């Protein structure tokens, strides 16, 4: 009975979250926030992603999430995603939603910033589905940091998802599970004012990059030319 009550309470909480139409201003803020996260990671040797990892990158997801709650824990947030196309150029960024619900006693609020490096061409396409579950739909492990580059293990780099997060205690090669990502077509459409689908935005060159996304694109290109 107690478990049923908690599940009912959790469902009520989710239903109470207000829904609003995406605005272009909100979408731009998400892009700029994710750009800042990538800059901050690369400025810290303890977090920075080494060039060897970027050379393998076929996609990158930069996530800004929050976890908090009392009894019910909710991880919610957003992310931006870019892919490396067949001609070796980087795509326009698109916007994703992310989340994770859990039951059990917990108190407090935590901000979680994470970068996911996708190392093959198949994994980015999994984000076209309704939801992509990290560590379930594709194996995910903690990626090696710049400070550890002398000891990079090729077996680690062969995993489809390499994870970099501000959470402490993750060592290179340690399996990572948690959370999901879903395409946020409303936010992406608002950003580009287009009806092109997410795969078309990522894998075609039909759209010209608006000025608001150019700084993030240039940053990714400089790190993974």
NORJOHU-V139635 format. One record per run of one state. SS is the DSSP state (@ for helix, = for strand, . for the rest). FROM is the first residue (numbers start at 1). TO is the last residue. If there is no record, write none. Layout:
# NORJOHU-V139635
[[SS,FROM,TO] [SS,FROM,TO]]
This chain:
# NORJOHU-V139635
[[.,1,1] [@,2,16] [.,17,23] [@,24,43] [.,44,48] [=,49,49] [.,50,50] [@,51,56] [.,57,58] [=,59,68] [.,69,71] [=,72,84] [.,85,89] [=,90,90] [.,91,93] [=,94,103] [.,104,108] [=,109,118] [.,119,120] [@,121,128] [.,129,131] [=,132,134] [.,135,137] [=,138,138] [.,139,139] [=,140,142] [.,143,144] [=,145,145] [@,146,151] [.,152,153] [@,154,157] [.,158,160] [=,161,165] [.,166,174] [=,175,175] [.,176,179] [=,180,183] [.,184,184] [@,185,192] [.,193,197] [@,198,203] [.,204,210] [@,211,223] [.,224,225]]
